[in-house]
């Protein structure tokens, strides 16, 4: 199929007009990558704009998300739900055409991008999912999952460290259907990149084990076509195609300059651009013959129909049902019964353990019921207990695995987990130490923004880890994670709260969860059935004095048993107490006000106890209580010595309460 030479102009004029109308945006990348996008979408992609959720579509990620108008333009031109009115509303309040692409599959947007490099890591996750499913579901030499994952990226993505982490792992895993289309225009906001980016990118990727196609003219559509075809033909290695491009190509006076990167071109410049392209000057005008050439709706429906027919011919009814259940992450029909059984079984054992071990016990049980779980760890498997008997290591040699050794790549792990979740077929969980959540946080933020399910196992959750000292002892990290909208942070106090935390995290389909778990062994807390049922509310009454409580002790994690023991001692001093376990603040504050008022009476003195920063607890304390916490960095010493040093012991809590509320 020969591509009309003027098809790329449609991308350029829509981009220039939209950025001009908004007086905000980045015209340079879409104009510079217009030919690359035209060849990719017109000749190489398999997709159906009428069904953007088709399971076997090729995935396209625009990692250099500031060039969002390229994606919006192409998706409009090819026939996705996005309209010309949406294009005209670029960057305006309530529009789907946000400044950077925001995950909206119906509009052909596979992931939210903007923070550079993260789209690359998302694509690695999608390529892992494709490779595993392609191997797992094979019927008579046919697999219903058999597609490519393409990534558009620029210099900024390659400067960000996450691209090194993700691409290094992708090469090791041999993700041969992952293809990067690198916009090598040597320009960023500050100007020509040679002063701060002199990497030998081709050699860098060769060292990762990638196929490298370099010095390809990114404006020669025949050369682009040949390069993409070559990349697709080598499925033993991921590929990067290094396209030499001119940023802002088509702009008469700003092409090749930083001035075209992130600012409107100006009306005169756009008029001249259209004049030289023999294009009508009216804003947002696209000739009908160009629209007809770009449309992909008929071809897309035909491609999916042919796939569906082949699927039916080669697959049994049981195989089809199994496949459809997995790619939609469908839970068992008796999931509620299974959850009750898992909780009851855990409660009956009354085991005192580190909650990281309780988490592994929970996973051993959960994995038997949820084959879509995909685990992993950033080089700390033996410490954060994320690997269970059902875990099979995913590798170049074993594509059926469900567990990844991410290596020391925390940020990439979180970004790859986002890609696995976005793919729709997996529930990813990954582990590291809580203190290293700083490395994860921007990717966790993106999963919260996209409202997708990822589960982060964050162990060694306090000064309780001891001798490794303040570099490894989290202080501000719970506060930081709790501040992310739509993220839930669980800090369970024993095995029962841990299994509930896992089950609630699995049920939370529309956002990430983090489980903060202890290194040290902590006591088991006995409960009534009603108390067990209330754990899922995020906060509940664990102990209540027979008399009206004058003080409520509120704690999480390893400090709950300290609060319980302190309450018994305080009552011996004539002060009735209540103990509230608060494993998840976010969940608690989602409950009805009547329940929250019941658990935390408004006018009762409240003391919060947590071996971390006090900031989140003042919402609970209000102006009638105080926090027992750690608002400074820790020290290197045995855990017991540290809890004494920072006054987080039973006796310290008793003394603090008596000193503050008197007799």
Secondary structure by P-SEA (a helix, b strand, c coil): cccccaaaaaaaaaaaaaaaaaccccccccccaaaaaaaaaaccbbbbcccccccccbbbbccccccaaaaaaaaaaacccccaaaaaacccccccccccccccccccccccccccaaaaaaaaaaaaaaaaaaaaccccccccbbbbbbbbbcccccccaaaaaaaaaaaaaccccbbbbccccccccccccccccccaaaaaaaaaccccccccccccaaaaaaaaaaaaacccbbbbbbccccccccccccccccccccccccaaaaaaaaaaaccccccccccaaaaaaaccaaaaaaaaaaaaaaaaacccaaaaaaaaaaaacccccaaaaaaaaaaaaaaaacccccaaaaaaaaaaaaaaccccbbbbccccccccccccccbbbbcccccccccccccccaaaaaaaaaaaaaacccbbbbbccccccccaaaaaaaaaaabbbbbbbccccccccccccccccccaaaaaaaacccbbbbbcccaaaaaaaaaaaaacccbbbbbbbbcbbbbbbbbcaaaaaaccccccccccccccccbbbbbcccaaaaaaaaaaaaaaacccbbbbbcccaaaaaaccaaaaaaacccccbbbbbccccccccccccccccccccccbbbbbccaaaaaaaacccaaaaaaaaaaaccc
